[in-house]
């Protein structure tokens, strides 16, 4: 692997910064904006299931019908930007806005796996974390800025479009650095989920457990008497911890990746339990946010690195990871969290995440048996 490529690192950093700024607006502020515009919590859950569901469907399309080429990638970047413009035109009508979210989710689900494959193939594990942390900084910057200045609900939509446009610009530049192999549709058709089904089930459950956090944490905190500005600082503190982990995680990733995933999943279960037991405690909520370093940063990097090592179809494997985890898991998590929102939401999500931890044990045993059988 290339340890250092200044121009690639620069453009990857810029892409991650604006891509996750876009994600930050979408996740942190848009659910509350929708409530202010008259949506119910159930409708918010349904809307936020649309984009993840499209991310889940996409890998199956690319497995059988399409190859993830630079042309498809560029088209996806453009449609992400167009999707945010459609939000402005449709947000007052539930079904039109839902359809716009389907387009947005499909486009977002194409571009990130393409870029992640370039990064993983071109950067060392330690350098990857130092580049990827710019995405966390973008997420934190937008959280702090909009948490301080956001007054009109439509302002969040303007920021969505601006960050999508900048993601398009810097994402397009990365095409010239696309050096990983490009399997054909026939090569991709041999991709199998069954061989490691327990791993895929675990990453699915992990993201189901994140549903309440991603879609209702802001609402949950403000309903317990915490201001929007303080809540945005809670989001940002979690991201600061995430950045620190991304910067220093290199040596950890030299260890057994499955053990790291089990540890991170168990810590995440404890994180949601803290939010359930102490919803009014600012101090303990900040403490739970510090665990984002493990439950997102360390878990995510270990998971995509592990997937990268399992399959020869690198881009398709990353698409399936995004699709099954953040796609299907995010979709089910969004719908479930909208249905169960209330005082027990994080208790339920803690239990779901603990199930993810147990399934990883099954995967580890099955993988050992598969290796011994060879």
N, C-alpha and C positions, 0 to 999 in steps of 0.2 A: 504494500500500500504506500501511496505517496504521503509523506508526513507533512509536507508544506507546499502549497500552491497559492501564492498570495492573491492572484486575481480570482481564482475559484473560491477561495475562502471569503473574499470580500463580497462577491455576488451571492454566494450561498447565505452569508450573514444577512445581507439586505433582504433577500427573499424571505428567510425565516422571520425577520423582524416585522415585515409588513403583512405576511401571511397570518402570523399569530396576533398581530394587532387587529386584523380583520376578525379572527376568531374571538378575540377579547370583546369587541363590541357586540358581536352576535350572541355570545354566551352570557356575559355579565349584565348588559344593559337592555338588550332587546326583550327578554321576558317581562321585565318591569314596564317597558314601553308598551307592550301589547296589553298588559293589564290596564294601564292608564287610558288606552284607546278603546277599552270596553270588552276585551277578551276575558273569558273565564279561565280558571286554572286548568280545567280539562282541555279547553281549546289550545292553550299554550302548550300543554303536553303533546297534543296531536300535531301541532305545527312543528314542534321541535323533534318529532319523530320522523318527519318527512326527509330532511337532509341525511340523517344517518341511514335511513332505509335505502336510499339511493346508493349510498356508499357500500351497502351490503350487496346490492344486486350487481353492481358494476363488475366485480372480479369474474363472475360467471359469464358475463358478456365477453370479457376479454379472454377468458379461457377458451371459448368456442368460436367467436366470430371476429374479434379484433385483435390487433397487436398494438401495444402502447408505444407508438412512434412519436417522433418530435412534432409531427403535424397534429396528431390527436392531442398531445400535450398543450400545444399553443392554442388550439381551438378551445380546450378546457379553460385555459387562463382567460381568454376573451369572454367566454360564456359566464365565468364567475363574475366578471365586471358587469356584464349585461344583466345578470340575475339581481345584483344589488340595485340597479336602476329600476328593474321591475318591482322590487320591494316598495320603492317610493310611489309607484303608480297603483299598487294593489293592496297596500296594507290596511285600507279601510274595508276591504271585502274578504271575509275569511277564506272562502274557497279559492279565489284568485291568488291570494297571498300564499295559501298552501301549495298551489301548483308552482308558484315562483320559487318556493323553498325546495321543491323536487328538483328543479333545474339547477339551483344553486348547490344543492348537495351532491348531485352527479358531477358537476364541474370541479368542486373542491376535492372530491374523491379520486380524481384522476391526477391532479397536479402534484399533490404531496408525495405519493408513492414514487412517482417519477424522480422527484428531486432527492428523496431519501436514498434511492438506489445509487444515484450519482455520488452522494456524500459518503455512503458506506463503502463504495468501491474505490473512492479516491482519497479518503482521509484515514488516518490511524484512529483507533478507538478514543484515545485521549484528545486528539485534535478535533474529532467529531463533536465531542461535548462542548468544547470551547467555541465552536462555530454555532452549534445548535442553541446555545444559551441566548443568542441574539433574538431568537423567537420568544423566549421567556421575557427578555427585556422589552420587546415590543408589546407583549401582552400586559406587562406591568405598567408601561408608560401610558397606554390607552386607558387602563383602569384608573390610574391616578388622575389623568387629565379630565376624562369625562365625569368621574366621580365628583370633581370640583366644579366643573362649569356647566354640566348638562342641566338644562331647564326645560327646553321644548322637546317633546318626544321625537319630533322629526329630525332634530340635530343628530341623533344616533344614526339615522339612515344616511345622512350626508357623510358621516365618518365611515360608514360601511363602504360607500361607493369610492371614497378617496383612497382608503387602504386597499381595496380591490384593484384599483387602477395602478397603484404603485407595485402591488404584487405582480400584476401583469407585466409591467416594464422590466423589473429585475428578474422575474421568472423566465421571460423570453431570452434574456442574455445567457442563461445557463445551458441553452440548447447546444452551444458549441463545445461544452464540456461533457457531453453525453458519450462516454466511452464504454459502459458496460455492454455485454452481449445483448443481442435482440433476438430472443427465441421466436420462432414462427408460431402461427396458430396451432400447427400440428404438434410442435414441441410442448406448448402450453396445455394441450388437451390431456397430456399424461400426468398433469399435476393432481395429487391426491390429498384430500383432507382426512380420509379414513385412517390412514396409517398413524396419524398423531391426533386422533379425534379428541382425546382428553385434554390436550393442550389447548385446542381451539375452543372447547367448551369452557375451560378456565378463563381464557381472555375475554370470552363473551360475558360470563358472569361478573368478572371484574368491572367491566364497563356498565353493566346493568346497575351495579352498586354505586356507580358515579352519577346516575341519572338525577337524583335529587340535588346533588351538589352542583352540577353544571347548570341545571334549569331552575332551581328554586333556592339556592343558598342566599342570594341577595334578598329575595322575598322573605325567607325564613328569618334572617337576621333583623331586617327592618321591622318585621311583625313582632319581634321580641324587644323592641325599643331601641335598637341600634341604628344610628343615622346612616344614610346612603354613603356619606363621605367616609365614615369609619369602616363601613362594610367594604368600600373600595380599597381601603388600607389593608383590610384583612386579606382580600384577594392579592394585593401587591406583596404583602409579607410572605404569603405562600410562594409567590413567584421568586422573591429574593432568595428564599431557602432553596428553591428549585435551581436557580442560577448557580449558587454555591456548589450544589451537588454536581451539576453538569460540568463545572470547571474542574472539580477534584475527583470525579468518579473513575477516571482512567484505570488506576490500580485495582479498584474493586472489580472491574469488568474482566480482569485476568483470572478471577476465581470462577467457581462453578456457577454458570448462569442460572441453572434451574434452582439452586439454593437461594440465589439472590431474588428470583421471582417469588419463591415461597415466602421468604422473609418480608418482601415488600407487600405482598398480598395480606399477610397476617397483620402487619402494621396498619394497613388501610382499613381493615375491619375494626381495629381499635380506634382509629381516627373517627369513623362514623359513630361509634359508641359514645365517644366524648361529646360530640355534638348533640346526641340524644339526651344524655344524662345532664348536661350543663348548658342548655340553650341560651340562658341569660348571662352567662359568664364571659365577659370580654377577654379576660386573661386566658381561660381555658380554650376559648375559640381560637385565639391567636396561637396557643400551643398546638391545637389540632392542625392549624394551617401550616405550622412548621414541618409537619409530617408529609406535606406535599413534596418535599425533597425526595422522599422515599417512594411514596405511593404514585407519583407521576414521573419525576425525573429519572430516578434509578430504575424503576419498573419499566418505563417506556424504552429506555436505551437498551436495557438487558433483553427485553422482549424482541425488539426489531433486530438486534444483533443475533439473537438465538434463531429467529426465523430465517435470517440471511444465511446462517450456517446450515440450516436443515434442507434447503431446496436449491436446485440448480436454476430454476426459473425465478430469478431474483426479483424482478419488477412485479410479476404476478403474485409472488409470495407476499411482498409488501402491500399489494392491493388487497389481498385476502386478509392480512392482518388488520389493515385499516377498515376493511369492510365488515369483518366479523366482530372486531372489538368496538371501534367507534361507530360502525355502521349499524349492524344488527343489535349489538349490545346497547349502543346509544339510543337507538330507536325504541327498543323495548323499555329501556330505562326511563326515557322521556315519557312514554305513555303510562308506565307504571307509576312514576313519581307524580304525574298529574292526577292519577286516580287515588293514590294513597296519601296525598299531601296532608299533613297535619302533624300532631305532636309525636307520632310514632314513625315518621318517615325514615329517620336515620337509624332507628333500631332495626327496621326491616332491611335496610341497605347494609347494615353491619353484618346481619345474618347471611345475606346473599353473598357478600364478599368472603365470608368465612367458608361458604360452600366452594367458592373459587379456589381457596387455599387447599381444601381437601381434595379437589379434583386434580390439582397439580401433583399431589402424592401419587394418584393413580397413573398419571402420565409418566412420572419418573420411573415407576415400577414397570410399566408396559415398555418404555423405551429400553430399559435394561434387559428385559426379556427378549426384545427384538434384536439387540446387539448380540446377546448370547446365542441366539438362534442362527446367526450368520456364520 
